C-alpha cells in the first residue's frame, strides 16, 4: 500500500473473522469482548516501527470489531492494537502499546526479534509482582506481522487418498529435520515445504511403504526468548501463536504470504502420490506462557476468553500443559477459534487428519477430563472435521490427565501402554506376557468396551519425544547436556536397556544384540493389530547421542542423516520388508477384534496363544512371573471380515513367536500343525532368512531375545 494513498474506510462485516480478501479489498474482523478501542495497523515491512496507517475500528457486532478497506491486496502486513482495562488481578491485560498478531491470520511473516517491549510489564523489574505493572514501550519493531493472503489455488483435481485407518502406516517427521541434509535436494529448498515435496523424498517414502506423514507442528510458532538467549531454538515447534498460519521459516521463498501457497503445493504433491498428510496440532496452549510471558496476541486481545485463569486469582493461569497456560475450551470463542482452524486446514489446505497434542487438556470440563466435553461433542457433530483422521495424545500434566482408552468413538489414540509394554517385554522384565498379548492383538482391553476397533490404537515404540529406537537399546540414562538445563529435562524413566554398555561401543557382541533388539521392536510394532507409527529415522537406526528431549536442538543431533553405513542400509531393508508383509497380509490389519474362540461353529479359533510345547497357554502361565516366551497363531482362513465390496477376506495361517529370555528355547508347533511346512518370513536372530525362504517343520529353536514369524506353506 503506497504511503501517500488515502484509504477508504467502510464498515465491513463481523464474519468471517480474520483478514478476508475478496478481489477488491480486505475485510478485517477481530473478536474482543472487553476492549474499549481497537486499531488496525498497516505496515510495509517486518522491521517497521512506524505503521503506514493506524485505523480506528468503530464498528462492533457481537463483540467482533470489523472494518473493510478497498484497494488492499494480498501481501499486506498488519497487526492490531487493543485498548481496554489494564487490571491483571481481575484478568485484564490490555495494552495498546503492544502490536498484536491476528488470531485468525492465515499467514504470519518473519520471526520475533526479542526485546523487552514484547512484554506488557517492565521485564527488567526484579519485583515478583512486576507482571501487575504497566509497560508503555512500543513492541512494533521486531514483532511478527500478520499477512493478508490470496486464498486462490489450483489443486489440479487432486483427490484425498482417504486411506482406511486399518491400512494406514504413519511416519512421524519434522519438516526441516527430515530434508535439511538430503544430498539430492537443491540446498535452497532443503528444510522447507518445497524440499519435503521434492521427488527424492517422495520416492523414499514410497519405497519405505508408509501411507501417511505426520508433521510435527507447522502452525506458526515462537522461539522462546529463554531459548534464544541460550543460543537454542524451539525446534519441535510446540509453541504455537497462529493456528491458521503455516510456519513461515519452512518456506523456501521470502515473499510475504508465500508459505501458504508452498504448503498447499506440498500437500498436492503428496496426494498425487497417494500419501496422506496429518498435522500435529497444539491447541492446548500458546506461546504467551504464564503471567510473566510476553503479550503477542491472545493475552492482549481477550485474556479472559482465550485462557483458563485461576478462579480465585485471575492474574494467574491454569497450567495443565507444563508450558504456563491452557486454552480456555469452556469459552465459546476459544472453541470457535479451534473449530474454525481445524475446518480451515481440512477445507482450504486439504489436510487428512490431526494428532492433538496433550488432548486431555482440550477435553477438560470445569476440572476433570470429560469424555463428552464440549470440544469432543462439537467435533463429533461437525460434518467436515468428523470425517478426517482424529488422533489424541490422551494425556496432559494435570491431575487425572492420563486418559489412554477413554476417548470416544471416532478417535484414535497414541497408545502409551503399547509403548511401555513392548519396551518392558523386550528388556526382559518379569510378568509381561499377558500385557504383551493385549497389545499384539489390538488392545481390546482398552477399546472394545467403548465400541471402538483395533484402529483406535496408534501403536508406537518411539516418537519425537524420547529416545530414538537406536538409543533405546544403547542407553540406560538420558544424556541431555546439550539442552543446557543440567540434564534435568526430559523423561528419566525410559524403560530402556543399553545391552550392557552405555552409549557407543566396539564390542561386536553388544552391537549385534542391539541390532537384534531393534529388529524385535520394529517387527513387534509393524505386525501388531492397530495402526503402526514409525518415528523419523528409526527405519535406519538414527541416533540422538542419548538425548531424549531434542526439542531445542536444531542441528545434527536431531536431523535425519542420509549418509548410511552398511548396517543402517540393512535395517532399512528389513523395515521395508516388514511393511510389505503387513500390506500383503490382511490378518495383521484387522478391522475387528479377535474372538479368541471357535468361529462360525467350525471349531477353528481365529487366534491362539501358545506356550513352547505347542499347547495353549493356561491361566497359571499368563500369571507367572518367569514366562518370557509366547506364541501367537493367527488363523487367516477364519477371518470374519469383508472388503469394501462385501467380499470375504481370507488370509494364510501365521505363527509369531517371541522370546525375551536370554537363552534359546525350543518351540514345538501345535499338534494339528506339526506336519505342516512353515516358511520363515522373519527371524530377528538371522534376518537373512527373510530372503532365503527357509522352510521348517515340527518345531524351531527360538534363539535368545528374538522373534520369528512363520507362515503355513500351502
GIPE-V503492 format. One record per run of one state. SS is the DSSP state (2 for helix, 1 for strand, 0 for the rest). FROM is the first residue (numbers start at 1). TO is the last residue. Records with the same first field share a line. If there is no record, write none. Layout:
SS=FROM-TO ; FROM-TO
This chain:
0=1-9 ; 11-17 ; 22-24 ; 32-36 ; 44-52 ; 57-58 ; 62-63 ; 71-76 ; 84-85 ; 91-91 ; 94-99 ; 101-106 ; 110-115 ; 119-129 ; 133-144 ; 148-164 ; 168-169 ; 174-174 ; 180-186 ; 190-192 ; 197-198 ; 209-211 ; 216-218 ; 222-224 ; 230-239 ; 247-247 ; 251-257 ; 273-275 ; 282-297 ; 308-308 ; 311-312 ; 318-326 ; 328-331 ; 348-352 ; 357-358 ; 363-363 ; 365-368 ; 370-373 ; 382-384 ; 388-388 ; 393-410 ; 415-415 ; 428-432 ; 441-443 ; 451-453 ; 460-468 ; 473-480 ; 484-507 ; 528-530 ; 536-549 ; 553-565 ; 585-585 ; 589-597 ; 599-604 ; 606-606 ; 611-615 ; 617-618 ; 623-628 ; 639-640 ; 643-647 ; 650-652 ; 660-664 ; 669-670 ; 674-677 ; 684-688 ; 693-694 ; 697-698 ; 703-705 ; 713-714
1=10-10 ; 18-21 ; 25-31 ; 37-43 ; 53-56 ; 59-61 ; 64-70 ; 77-83 ; 86-87 ; 92-93 ; 100-100 ; 107-109 ; 145-147 ; 170-173 ; 212-215 ; 219-221 ; 240-246 ; 276-281 ; 307-307 ; 309-310 ; 313-317 ; 327-327 ; 353-356 ; 364-364 ; 369-369 ; 389-392 ; 411-414 ; 457-459 ; 531-535 ; 598-598 ; 605-605 ; 607-610 ; 616-616 ; 629-635 ; 641-642 ; 648-649 ; 653-659 ; 665-668 ; 678-683 ; 695-696 ; 699-702 ; 706-712
2=88-90 ; 116-118 ; 130-132 ; 165-167 ; 175-179 ; 187-189 ; 193-196 ; 199-208 ; 225-229 ; 248-250 ; 258-272 ; 298-306 ; 332-347 ; 359-362 ; 374-381 ; 385-387 ; 416-427 ; 433-440 ; 444-450 ; 454-456 ; 469-472 ; 481-483 ; 508-527 ; 550-552 ; 566-584 ; 586-588 ; 619-622 ; 636-638 ; 671-673 ; 689-692
